[in-house]
Amino acid sequence: KYYNLELKLKCKYHEDAISCSTVLNDGRIAICSHDKSIVYNNKTFKPDLIICEHINYVNYILKLSSGMLASCSDDSTIKLFNIKYNKYEVLQTLNYHNSDVMKIIELTNKKLVSCSYDYNIIDYSKDNNNKYEKEYHIESNAPCNCVIQTKENEICYNEKGYDTICFYDLLERKIKNKVSNVNVTGYDSFYMITKDLLLITGCGILTIINVNQYNLIRAIKATDSSYICVSCMLNKNILLTGDSCRKLKQWRIDGDNLVLISSKE
């Protein structure tokens, strides 16, 4: 089964590139951009709230399990927001990076992890005042653009000019394994398409890595796409991607492979 992709509505409230989106607890959609963050109403798709707390590009936003909204920016900061109706409050600003913060994730144990162009991956835990504080930092050999949790106590990130993926044990505080010669460009996204398979997207290539065996399964070249990014899972077997050529594609997860089932511009 696959889904018919038809344009229902087009919204244009941003003045620059859209980076990321997330769904809040109340069902509204928060979208961040290289100009500002906007919270859309999920029925009218008009902005209920405009958040302009960062002073540079907003690269990623994430709804935390607590309901807070977390954002990271090229201004080297991470901000945590409480959003209620059409008002927001900045609960905390994290200033531990000294360059562009590209992504922030929440681990299954509720800790936060961020990665940056300053070659550092930082994890955060809460103190006695329920505030996030830096707990540990990992030094990479390259500007780090993406990080993801692959197992209960494991994350992965890129290093060595982007072509090596490191799997890091958070308990032992050391690199557990590496996968080299991966086509990573510096503007990629990592996505767990199953509990065993990691998908890396980038310049026209979808790379699949087995996180248990730590090996590259295959690289699928999309000849008609110059840059690919994962959008979402439509169900447990169907993956939706978008690309810089304005194409939406549906892929079926078939074992350890991806099969293209539809493409629409």
URQUI-V565025 format. One record per residue. OMEGA is omega as a letter, one per 20 degrees, with the letter a starting at -180 (999 if undefined). NEAR is the number of other C-alpha atoms within 10 Angstrom. Layout:
omega: (OMEGA & OMEGA)
near: (NEAR & NEAR)
This chain:
omega: (r & a & r & a & r & r & r & a & r & r & r & r & a & r & a & a & r & a & a & r & r & a & a & a & a & r & r & a & r & a & r & a & r & r & a & r & r & r & a & r & a & r & a & a & r & a & r & a & r & a & a & a & r & a & r & a & r & a & a & r & a & r & a & a & r & a & r & r & r & r & r & a & r & r & r & a & r & r & r & a & r & a & r & a & a & r & r & r & r & a & a & r & r & a & a & r & r & r & a & r & a & a & r & r & r & r & r & r & r & r & r & r & r & r & a & r & r & r & a & r & a & r & a & r & a & r & a & r & r & r & r & r & r & r & a & r & r & r & r & r & a & r & a & a & a & r & a & r & a & r & a & a & a & r & r & a & a & r & r & r & r & a & r & r & a & r & a & r & a & r & a & r & r & r & a & a & r & r & a & r & r & a & r & a & a & r & a & r & r & a & r & a & r & r & a & a & r & r & r & r & a & a & r & a & r & a & a & a & r & a & r & r & a & r & r & a & r & r & a & a & r & a & a & a & a & r & a & r & r & r & a & r & r & r & a & a & a & a & r & r & r & a & a & r & r & r & r & a & r & a & r & r & a & a & r & a & r & r & r & a & r & r & a & r & 999)
near: (8 & 14 & 11 & 10 & 13 & 8 & 7 & 5 & 6 & 7 & 9 & 7 & 12 & 15 & 10 & 11 & 14 & 18 & 16 & 17 & 19 & 17 & 17 & 18 & 15 & 12 & 12 & 18 & 20 & 25 & 23 & 28 & 22 & 18 & 18 & 22 & 28 & 21 & 23 & 21 & 16 & 16 & 9 & 8 & 16 & 14 & 19 & 17 & 17 & 17 & 15 & 12 & 13 & 19 & 14 & 18 & 24 & 31 & 23 & 24 & 28 & 24 & 20 & 17 & 12 & 9 & 14 & 18 & 23 & 23 & 25 & 29 & 25 & 20 & 17 & 22 & 22 & 25 & 18 & 21 & 19 & 15 & 18 & 10 & 9 & 10 & 11 & 14 & 12 & 14 & 13 & 14 & 16 & 16 & 13 & 16 & 20 & 15 & 18 & 23 & 30 & 27 & 25 & 25 & 22 & 19 & 20 & 12 & 9 & 14 & 15 & 21 & 23 & 25 & 31 & 27 & 21 & 19 & 20 & 22 & 25 & 18 & 22 & 19 & 16 & 14 & 11 & 6 & 6 & 8 & 13 & 18 & 16 & 16 & 14 & 13 & 17 & 15 & 14 & 20 & 14 & 20 & 23 & 28 & 28 & 24 & 25 & 23 & 20 & 21 & 16 & 12 & 15 & 20 & 19 & 23 & 22 & 29 & 22 & 14 & 14 & 22 & 17 & 19 & 22 & 22 & 24 & 21 & 17 & 16 & 9 & 10 & 13 & 13 & 15 & 15 & 15 & 16 & 17 & 15 & 10 & 17 & 20 & 23 & 16 & 19 & 16 & 19 & 20 & 22 & 20 & 17 & 20 & 14 & 11 & 15 & 23 & 23 & 18 & 24 & 26 & 22 & 20 & 19 & 20 & 21 & 23 & 25 & 22 & 19 & 20 & 11 & 11 & 18 & 14 & 17 & 14 & 14 & 18 & 14 & 13 & 14 & 8 & 10 & 17 & 15 & 20 & 26 & 23 & 21 & 17 & 14 & 15 & 13 & 11 & 10 & 16 & 21 & 22 & 20 & 17 & 20 & 21 & 13 & 12 & 13 & 14 & 19 & 20 & 24 & 20 & 19 & 16 & 10 & 10 & 15 & 16 & 22 & 14 & 15 & 14 & 15 & 15 & 12 & 12)
